[in-house]
Amino acid sequence: MSVEYCSAGQSNDCAHWISGVADLWRTTADVQANWASVLSNLEGNNNNAAAATSGHYNDPDMLVLGLPGITSVEAQSQFSAFAIACAPMLLSLDITKPLPDELLKIITNTEVLAIGQDDGRVQGVRVSPEGQTECWARPLAGGRSLGVLLLNKADADASNITCTWEELGIPEGQQVTVRNLITHVNLPSASGTITAYNVTAHGTFLFKLSW
């Protein structure tokens, strides 16, 4: 048995090869329970987004939420990012022991899980320039809604993170409804841009935009 890995420079070639022989494959090295490793694996997985299609999934390794070295903010961010990336949500926890309420709240959020299990099965990707604050988006089944992740990768709080309709591929001037999937709150409708305010270090907002 031979093992091959897809690097960022050959992602498109690998997409045609690997999706023809497998349903699920690792795109990254083993994740470690720290923020730098979580970001590294998210980036590596994004490089191979073209390989993911309906029934064929990129796997950036397991969720590390609940493990020492990961804060609750980072746990929410990784869980939300995996939903956008259509990644397998594999936990590494001893579920024979009671889990903290804060962790249970994250992993049982049905609205976030619904983004991860959307029937469209299209992997979300970064749509803004790479940087300390980024916008990621995933088209959802039906074609008139998006999962949108606004992510603060930095060690310092971000005053705000904005994503434009041009970046999201939404028609110019289109009015959308906005749902905060983490807090389960409907927000005022938006047109042109979507903004997350006062995003804490390593934090994220996850929205569903519909029109």
N, C-alpha and C positions, 0 to 999 in steps of 0.2 A: 504494500500500500504506500503510495506517495502522497505527500502533503504539499500543497502550494498555497501561497498567500498573495493577496491582491494589495499592491502598494498604491499610493495616491496617483502615481504617474501612469499606472496601467489599469485604472479602475474600469474604464469602459470596455476594454478587452476582456477583463475578468468577468464582467457582468454577463457577457454572452456565454462564457464557458461555464461558470459555476451554477448559474440558475438552471442550466440544462441537466445537471447531475445531482442537485441537492435541494432540499426544502429550507434548510436552516444552516448557517455557517458563521463562524467567528470572524470578525473583521479587525480585531484588536488583540493586544497582549492582555494578560490577566490584569484585571482591575485591582487596585489597592484601596484601602479605606482612607483615602484622603482626597481633597478637592482637586489637586493637580492631576491625579490619576483619572478621576471622573471626567475632567475636561479633556484630557488627552484621548480617552476612549471615545468620547462623544465626537471629537474632531476626526479620529480615524474612521469611525463609522460613517460620518458625513462624506468622507472621500469616496466611499463605495456605494453611495445612494443609488446609482444607476443599476446596481445588481438586484435591488429589491423590487419585486413585482407581486401581483396577487398570488399567494401561496408560496412565495419565496422570500425569506427574511434575513436581513443582516442582524447579527448578534454581537453587540459591543460588551459582552460579558454581563455579569449579574448586577443587580441592584445592591448597593452596599449600605443602604439606609438601615439604621438600627445597630450598626457596628461601631465599636470605639474608633474615634477619629473623624466621624461624620456628624455634623451638627444637624439639628432639626431643619434649619433653613436649607442646608445643602441636600438633605434627604428629600425635601419637597422639590427642589430644583432638579435632582436626578430623576425622580419619578415623573415629573412633568416633561422633561426632555425625552425620556424613553417613550412616553405617549406620542409625542410629536414624531419621533423617529420610527414608530411602528416596531419597536424592539421588544423581544421577549422579556416580560417582567418577572424575572426569576429572583426570588428572595433567598438569602442565606441566613436564616434565623432559626433558632430553636423554638418552634411553635408549641412545644409542650409546656413552655413557661409563659406566664402572662406577659403580654406586650404593653409597653407604655401607651396611654391613651393618645398622646400626640402622634405616635407612630401609627397606631390603628386608624386614626383619622386620615392620615395620608394614604395608606394602602387600601382603604375601603372607600375612597372617594369615587363614586360611580360615574361622575361626570368626566373626571380625568381618565378613568379606565375606558370610558366610551370612546374617547379620542384614540386611545391606543388600540382599540379593537374595531375601529371604524371599518365598514365593509369596503371602502375604497381601496384599502391595503396599499396606499401610496406612502412611501417614506417622506416625511418632512425634512427640509433642509434649511440651512442658513440662507436668508435672502438679503440680508444687509451686508455691508463690508465687514470683514473679520476685525474684531477689536475687543475692547474690554466690555462694551455693551453691545448686544446683538439682538437681531430679530430672526426668528426661525418660524417657518410656516409649513402646514400640511394641508393639502386639498382633501376635503371630505367627500364621502359618497353623495351623489346628487348634483355636485358641481356648483352649488351656490352657497357654500360655507367653507370656512377655513378654521383650523386650529392654529393659533398664533402664540408663540412663546417669546416673551421679552426677558432676556437673560443678562444679569450683571455678573460677569466673570471676575470682576476685580475684588481686591481685598478692602476697598473703601466703598461707602455708600454712593449710589448714583442719584443725582437729583431727579432725573427722569430718563426714560428710554422711549423713543418714538420710532414708529415704522410707518412708511408711506404706502398709499395705494399702488404707486408704481412698483415698489419693491414686492408687494403682495400679489401683483397681477390682477387687482380689482379695477374694474372700469372707472375712469376718471369721473368724479362727481357722484359716484354711487353711494347712496345712504345705506348703512348697515346697522343691524342690531348687534349689541355687544353683551356677552355673558362672561362674567368672571367665574371660571370653573373651579377655582380653589375655594372661593368664599361663597359660591352659589348665589351670586347677586347679579341682577340685570342692571346694566349701566346705561347712561344716556346713549342714544344712537350717535353714530359718528360718520363723517364724510371727509375723505382726504388723508387722514392720519389716525393712528391709534397710539395712545401714550400711556405708559405706566409711570406713576409718580412715586418718588422717594423709595426707590428700589434698594433694599438693604444689600450689603456685601454678600456675594454668592447667592443672591436671591433671584426669584423669577416671578413673573405674572403669566398666567395661562388663560387666554381668552378664546371664545368661539365667536366668530364673526359670521353673520348670515344675512342674505339679501334675496 
